[in-house]
Amino acid sequence: MIIGNGLLAQAFSPRYANDPEVLVFASGVSNSRETDPAAFAREKEMLQHACAEGRELVYFSTCSVHDPELANSPYVQHKKAMEEMVAALPHFAIFRLPQVVGRTPNPHTLTNFLHHQIVSGATFHIWRNARRNLIDVDDVAKIGTWLLDHHEADDIITNIACPFSIAIPDLVAIFEDALGMRAACDVQEAGGKYMIDTRLAFSVAPKAGVEFDDFYVKRLIHKYYAPAKS
């Protein structure tokens, strides 16, 4: 069973939409900059109802819990509280995710923001030392499904992320290549990085049909953002 209709819900639906034993909770707050208590309250109420279903529950959290700059943000604090609720269940799997990339109208994703700024010609600021972890939503589903079906994620928290992060200036350069346009960005001396333990996800990636190589991010951006060839 799937709760939700967004990016993650669509990716996991082929396998779990009609599964009577597993409930994939793919609904709730998707904007990491959210501060409205009402938005968090809505997800909490929905999750409480999902927890009462009595099935194995799959919950998507965020790798930002590892980021010291965001650890005290309302979004991260909310996600940690939801993790505690799910972890109290007899059977669960919690997947912490980084920046998930796919076809979505959500303007709050990093890649949608960069794409919009570049194609619109708007000037924007980026931090030279900031690094972000990107993963294809299709690969999240492949790895997550493998972990669930082989009971490798039972009753634990697992990071499903790329084994490496990319510097924002390098990501912008990939977008420029994919779009054939120059970005009007101002590079500032700021930013930082944080570590994500991806050992479990990385170890099963080949079994799930996912290849994390040096060209992973380039293929990812071209897949979703390069103009279609006529």
Backbone hydrogen bonds, N-H to C=O, Kabsch-Sander energy under -0.5 kcal/mol:
donor,donor_aa,acceptor,acceptor_aa,energy
3,I,24,V,-2.7
4,G,2,I,-0.6
6,G,26,A,-0.6
10,Q,6,G,-2.5
11,A,7,L,-1.7
12,F,8,L,-2.1
13,S,9,A,-1.4
15,R,12,F,-0.7
16,Y,12,F,-2.3
17,A,13,S,-2.4
19,D,16,Y,-1.3
23,L,56,E,-3.2
24,V,1,M,-3.1
24,V,22,V,-0.6
25,F,23,L,-0.8
25,F,58,V,-2.8
26,A,3,I,-2.7
26,A,24,V,-1.1
32,S,30,S,-0.7
34,E,31,N,-2.0
39,A,36,D,-0.9
40,F,36,D,-1.4
41,A,37,P,-2.5
42,R,38,A,-2.0
43,E,39,A,-1.7
44,K,40,F,-2.3
45,E,41,A,-2.4
46,M,42,R,-2.3
47,L,43,E,-2.8
48,Q,44,K,-2.3
49,H,45,E,-1.8
50,A,46,M,-2.0
51,C,47,L,-2.7
52,A,48,Q,-1.1
53,E,50,A,-1.6
54,G,51,C,-0.8
56,E,21,E,-2.0
57,L,91,H,-1.6
58,V,23,L,-2.9
59,Y,57,L,-0.5
59,Y,93,A,-2.5
60,F,25,F,-0.7
61,S,59,Y,-0.6
61,S,95,F,-2.8
63,C,97,L,-2.8
65,V,62,T,-1.2
66,H,63,C,-2.2
67,D,64,S,-1.5
70,L,67,D,-1.3
71,A,67,D,-1.1
73,S,70,L,-2.1
77,Q,73,S,-2.5
78,H,74,P,-2.2
79,K,75,Y,-2.5
80,K,76,V,-2.4
81,A,77,Q,-1.7
82,M,78,H,-2.2
83,E,79,K,-2.4
84,E,80,K,-1.8
85,M,81,A,-1.6
86,V,82,M,-2.3
87,A,83,E,-2.8
88,A,84,E,-0.7
88,A,85,M,-0.7
89,L,86,V,-2.0
93,A,57,L,-2.2
94,I,156,I,-2.1
95,F,59,Y,-2.9
95,F,93,A,-0.5
96,R,94,I,-0.6
96,R,158,T,-2.7
97,L,61,S,-1.5
99,Q,133,N,-2.5
100,V,98,P,-0.8
101,V,135,I,-2.9
104,T,102,G,-1.0
109,T,106,N,-1.0
113,F,109,T,-2.2
114,L,110,L,-2.5
115,H,111,T,-2.4
116,H,112,N,-2.4
117,Q,113,F,-2.6
118,I,114,L,-2.3
119,V,115,H,-2.6
120,S,116,H,-1.9
121,G,117,Q,-0.7
121,G,118,I,-0.7
122,A,117,Q,-1.2
124,F,184,A,-1.6
126,I,186,D,-2.5
128,R,126,I,-0.5
128,R,188,Q,-3.0
129,N,190,A,-2.4
130,A,127,W,-1.0
131,R,192,G,-1.6
132,R,166,I,-2.5
134,L,132,R,-0.5
135,I,99,Q,-2.1
137,V,101,V,-2.6
139,D,136,D,-0.5
140,V,136,D,-1.9
141,A,137,V,-2.0
142,K,138,D,-2.0
143,I,139,D,-2.7
144,G,140,V,-2.9
145,T,141,A,-2.6
146,W,142,K,-2.0
147,L,143,I,-2.5
148,L,144,G,-2.4
149,D,145,T,-3.0
150,H,146,W,-1.8
151,H,148,L,-1.3
152,E,147,L,-2.5
153,A,147,L,-1.0
155,D,92,F,-3.6
156,I,153,A,-1.4
158,T,94,I,-3.1
158,T,156,I,-0.5
160,I,96,R,-2.5
160,I,158,T,-0.6
161,A,159,N,-0.8
166,I,132,R,-2.7
168,I,130,A,-2.6
171,L,167,A,-2.1
172,V,168,I,-2.6
173,A,169,P,-1.9
174,I,170,D,-1.7
175,F,171,L,-2.1
176,E,172,V,-2.5
177,D,173,A,-1.9
178,A,174,I,-2.5
179,L,175,F,-2.8
180,G,176,E,-1.7
181,M,176,E,-1.1
185,C,183,A,-1.4
186,D,124,F,-2.7
187,V,185,C,-0.5
188,Q,126,I,-3.1
188,Q,186,D,-0.6
190,A,188,Q,-1.9
198,T,196,I,-0.9
201,A,159,N,-0.5
202,F,198,T,-3.1
203,S,199,R,-1.9
204,V,200,L,-1.5
205,A,201,A,-1.1
208,A,204,V,-1.8
209,G,205,A,-0.6
209,G,206,P,-0.8
210,V,205,A,-2.9
212,F,210,V,-0.6
213,D,211,E,-1.0
216,Y,213,D,-1.8
219,R,215,F,-2.6
220,L,216,Y,-2.2
221,I,217,V,-2.6
222,H,218,K,-2.2
223,K,219,R,-2.3
224,Y,220,L,-1.5
225,Y,221,I,-2.4
226,A,221,I,-0.6
226,A,222,H,-1.0
